[in-house]
Amino acid sequence: MNTAAVRRRYGWVASIYDWANLEGLLYARARARAIELLDLRPGARVLDVACGTGANFALIERRIGPSGTLVGIDLTPQMLGRARARVARAGWSNVTLREGDVCELALGEPFDAAVCTLGLSVITEWERAWEAMATAVRPGRRLAIMDAGFPEGTGRRGAGPLAWTLGRLFAADCARRPWRLLERDAAGPASERFTWGWVTAAAGAR
Ligand SMILES: C[S@@+](CC[C@H](N)C(=O)[O-])C[C@H]1O[C@@H](n2cnc3c(N)ncnc32)[C@H](O)[C@@H]1O
C-alpha cells in the first residue's frame, strides 16, 4: 500500500485502534519486553518511530523520567491526535510529536535509543525507515523492534484470521518479518517470540 493510502487507512482506524488491535491478547507482553530491551536510563533521549496513538509512551516515560526526552513520529494526524490526548492526560511535558513520513523527515540530534512497534510491517518504504531509525541513534546505543508476522519457518502457511485482520484492517504485511533487519544490522541482537510465534520483540546496539 502506498504512503497516501496508509495515511488514509489510519485516518479512520485511529478512532478504533486502541481496542481493535487486541493489545492485551496479542502485543502487551512483547511491547513491554521490547522497551525493556532498550535498557533506558533516566534522562535518555528516545525516538518512537510510527508512534501511533502512543501505546509505548507510558513504558518509556517510566524509565526516562522527566529529565528525558521522547520524540514520537507518525504519518497520520488522527493517530497523533490520540497520542497528544494521551500525553495531555498523563501530564508528560517532555514529549514532542512530529507528523510526517519517517523516511523523509530530518530526525535532528542523535538519540540514545529508538523503537518501532508494529510500524515496519506497515510503512511503505520499511527498509528505508529502518535505516533512518538506525542512523538516528548514536553508535553503540540501543534499537528495538516489536512486530507481527508469519511465525519463522512457516512461510505463508501460517496465514489465518490473524494475518487476514492484520493485512485487511491494519494494512500490515505479515511476510516482511522486519526484525530480521535488526538481526542483520545490529550488534549483539536478541529476539524473543510471543503470541504463538506471531509476534517478535528484538533489540540490539547500533
Ligand atoms: C499499527 S500502527 C502502530 C502504532 C504504534 N507504534 C503501536 O505500537 O501501537 C502503524 C502506524 O504506522 C504509521 N505509519 C505508517 N507509515 C508511516 C511512515 N511512512 N512514517 C511514519 N509513520 C507511519 C501509521 O500512521 C500508524 O500510526
The ligand as an SDF file (V2000), in Angstrom:
LIG
                    3D

 27 29  0  0  0  0  0  0  0  0999 V2000
   -0.1100   -0.4510   13.5100 C   0  0  0  0  0  0  0  0  0  0  0  0
    0.1720    1.2460   13.8720 S   0  0  0  0  0  0  0  0  0  0  0  0
    1.3990    1.1250   15.1790 C   0  0  0  0  0  0  0  0  0  0  0  0
    1.2790    2.2500   16.1840 C   0  0  0  0  0  0  0  0  0  0  0  0
    2.1320    2.1090   17.4500 C   0  0  0  0  0  0  0  0  0  0  0  0
    3.5530    2.1090   17.1550 N   0  0  0  0  0  0  0  0  0  0  0  0
    1.7790    0.8830   18.2460 C   0  0  0  0  0  0  0  0  0  0  0  0
    2.6640    0.1120   18.6010 O   0  0  0  0  0  0  0  0  0  0  0  0
    0.5860    0.7170   18.5670 O   0  0  0  0  0  0  0  0  0  0  0  0
    1.1560    1.7380   12.4800 C   0  0  0  0  0  0  0  0  0  0  0  0
    1.4550    3.2290   12.4690 C   0  0  0  0  0  0  0  0  0  0  0  0
    2.4260    3.4880   11.4450 O   0  0  0  0  0  0  0  0  0  0  0  0
    2.2040    4.8070   10.9830 C   0  0  0  0  0  0  0  0  0  0  0  0
    2.9460    4.9700    9.7270 N   0  0  0  0  0  0  0  0  0  0  0  0
    2.7250    4.3200    8.5610 C   0  0  0  0  0  0  0  0  0  0  0  0
    3.6050    4.7190    7.6250 N   0  0  0  0  0  0  0  0  0  0  0  0
    4.4050    5.6440    8.2120 C   0  0  0  0  0  0  0  0  0  0  0  0
    5.5140    6.4180    7.7580 C   0  0  0  0  0  0  0  0  0  0  0  0
    5.9600    6.3220    6.4990 N   0  0  0  0  0  0  0  0  0  0  0  0
    6.1110    7.2670    8.6340 N   0  0  0  0  0  0  0  0  0  0  0  0
    5.6500    7.3680    9.9030 C   0  0  0  0  0  0  0  0  0  0  0  0
    4.6020    6.6660   10.3910 N   0  0  0  0  0  0  0  0  0  0  0  0
    3.9900    5.8010    9.5590 C   0  0  0  0  0  0  0  0  0  0  0  0
    0.6900    4.8420   10.8630 C   0  0  0  0  0  0  0  0  0  0  0  0
    0.1960    6.1480   10.7620 O   0  0  0  0  0  0  0  0  0  0  0  0
    0.2720    4.1310   12.1450 C   0  0  0  0  0  0  0  0  0  0  0  0
    0.0690    5.0520   13.1910 O   0  0  0  0  0  0  0  0  0  0  0  0
  1  2  1  0
  2  3  1  0
  2 10  1  0
  3  4  1  0
  4  5  1  0
  5  6  1  0
  5  7  1  0
  7  8  2  0
  7  9  1  0
 10 11  1  0
 11 12  1  0
 11 26  1  0
 12 13  1  0
 13 14  1  0
 13 24  1  0
 14 15  1  0
 14 23  1  0
 15 16  2  0
 16 17  1  0
 17 18  1  0
 17 23  2  0
 18 19  1  0
 18 20  2  0
 20 21  1  0
 21 22  2  0
 22 23  1  0
 24 25  1  0
 24 26  1  0
 26 27  1  0
M  CHG  2   2   1   9  -1
M  END
$$$$
